[in-house]
Structure formats: structure tokens, C-alpha cells
């Protein structure tokens, strides 16, 4: 049980679990919609869609922590598109930032 608890904490890297699961659900929904629409896509596009969907929660968390959260619908929609499209870039940056924060705080649960 201790291993699963530490593994769960390591996956989240201090991101609140509810926030992470909501963003993962949004990402999975967009991934499924794109995969069902693009039946004739190559393997490279499918792999990029899946990777972006898995990295999206880290990407959007990094975006929200780096910027102020504006309440405009169009800005939120643009942020969603931007963070999902470039999740292969923003996601690893967000993971590195969260990992350094997570390692500095002893017994960190959630920030």
C-alpha cells in the first residue's frame, strides 16, 4: 500500500488530484474525438495525439501556474487549444518544474 501511495504522489507531482483528473478527462475526450474523426491518419499522428493527451494535464497546470487565470471564455478556450497542441513541449517543462518543487518539499502531498 505504501508503494501505491508513493507512486500516486509521484505521478501527480503535487498537482491537486481533482484538478489532474478533470484535465485528464478533458484531454481523453478530445483524444477520442480526434481519433474517431481521423480514420485515415498515419501512425505518427495517432502517437502524437495520444502523447499530447497524456501530457496535457501537466501542460495546462504549468500554463496556469505561469500566467494569471483570466475568466474570459475565449482565453480559456485558446489556452486549452494551445496547451493541448504543444503539450509535447509544455508538458515535460511542467513535469520538470513540478518535480523540482516536489523534491524540495519533504512529504509533499499537494501544493
Steps between C-alpha positions, in 0.01 A plus 500: 500500500787735576640441151168590335466813713849619411448406134174699494675801656785466250262498200317811620821684602307723736221585256161481678343165415156640411658756265717230341206263442279774352774605257571136412129446425494808274811376326368145457175631355680714245731209418207266434322760288809552286569129464142428390505784247836416343456142386762532226776663707846352513660346807706813566189716542334244725810474720521881525132522598543240775822657633344848502197365683714340771717810545214751488426510878863591572502752215185684610612500864831655395312758292267591788786527746700722262214735406208659677170320459274721292127428501439574132354201315701560186825531691427172678418331170820638344701381802346153469586483130850641552588270789360191328666575165840562656473255789804312369699818577317653799432165671863400562579855614208485744612157623854626562374809684259295712765234565745759634226650722390154613855389589566812708195454725534206741193275508319722250137407446351775283599858438 
